[in-house]
């Protein structure tokens, strides 16, 4: 089985930090840890099966080559390039990929 190198962009790392801090502050450390583990499991899955993802509906009319992998709570948006997976953003499932991408362009 081929193993893919998984790279998180600075934005994706920031997303992880914001998600963890939000749940730690607004709920509790157990849920924050559980959700972080959920995301880490998805990242590990992408390292062996990156084609599990699909084109996000919001990007179906663009020429973006991003895929998304859904977990119970989150969306991992990534690009597959040769033998690497680059995670560009991690969002709650209710968040829009387009709105998140536009917000990043404005900052």
C-alpha positions in Angstrom: 0.0 0.0 0.0 1.3 3.4 -1.0 1.9 5.9 1.8 1.3 9.6 1.1 3.0 12.4 2.9 0.4 14.6 4.5 1.1 18.3 4.7 -1.0 20.9 6.6 -0.8 24.4 5.3 -0.4 27.3 7.8 -4.2 27.9 7.4 -5.0 24.3 8.1 -2.8 24.3 11.2 -4.5 27.6 12.3 -7.9 25.9 11.7 -6.9 23.1 14.0 -5.8 25.5 16.7 -9.0 27.6 16.4 -11.3 24.5 16.5 -9.5 23.0 19.6 -9.5 26.3 21.4 -13.1 26.9 20.7 -14.3 23.6 22.1 -11.9 23.8 25.0 -13.3 27.2 25.9 -17.0 26.8 25.1 -17.6 23.1 26.0 -14.9 21.1 27.8 -11.5 19.5 27.3 -12.9 16.0 26.7 -14.9 17.1 23.7 -12.0 19.2 22.4 -9.7 16.2 22.7 -12.3 13.9 21.1 -12.8 16.2 18.1 -9.1 16.7 17.6 -8.7 12.9 17.6 -11.5 12.7 15.0 -9.5 15.1 12.8 -6.2 13.3 13.4 -7.9 10.0 12.4 -9.0 11.5 9.1 -5.5 12.8 8.5 -4.1 9.4 9.1 -6.7 7.9 6.7 -5.7 10.4 4.0 -2.1 9.2 4.3 -3.1 5.8 3.0 -6.4 6.4 1.1 -6.4 9.9 -0.3 -8.9 9.1 -3.0 -11.7 8.6 -0.5 -12.5 12.2 -0.8 -14.8 13.9 -3.3 -15.2 17.3 -5.0 -16.9 19.7 -2.6 -20.2 20.8 -4.0 -19.3 24.5 -3.7 -16.2 24.0 -5.9 -17.9 21.8 -8.6 -18.1 24.8 -11.0 -14.6 26.0 -10.4 -11.3 24.8 -11.8 -10.0 24.1 -8.2 -8.6 20.6 -7.9 -9.5 20.2 -4.2 -11.2 17.2 -2.6 -12.9 17.0 0.7 -13.1 14.2 3.3 -15.9 14.4 5.7 -15.7 13.3 9.3 -18.7 13.2 11.8 -18.2 16.9 12.4 -15.6 18.4 10.0 -14.6 18.8 6.4 -11.0 18.4 5.4 -10.3 20.2 2.2 -7.2 19.0 0.4 -5.2 18.6 -2.8 -3.6 15.5 -4.0 -0.3 16.1 -5.7 1.9 13.1 -6.7 2.6 11.2 -3.4 1.5 13.9 -1.1 -1.8 15.2 0.3 -1.9 18.9 1.2 -4.7 19.9 3.6 -5.6 23.5 2.9 -8.5 24.0 5.3 -10.4 22.2 8.1 -13.9 23.4 8.6 -17.0 22.5 10.6 -19.4 20.7 8.3 -21.8 23.6 8.4 -19.2 26.1 7.1 -19.0 27.0 3.5 -15.8 26.3 1.7 -16.2 29.3 -0.6 -16.9 31.7 2.3 -13.9 30.4 4.2 -11.6 30.7 1.2 -12.8 34.2 0.5 -12.2 35.2 4.1 -8.7 33.9 3.9 -8.0 36.0 0.8 -9.2 39.1 2.6 -6.8 38.6 5.5 
